[in-house]
């Protein structure tokens, strides 16, 4: 599961998700503006599972 996180809470979310579900997680941590631009660019092919 790819987690897009900003504002410093991403690591805790990714860790909590991994611990609660056992699903491997990957964190992409940037500013919210950068992540929103990335999501927009990936519109037809999203690379994230949680934002």
Buried (B, 14 or more C-beta within 10 A) or exposed (E): BBBBBBEEEBEEBBEEBBEEEEEEBEBBBBEEEEBBEBBEEEEEEEEBEBB
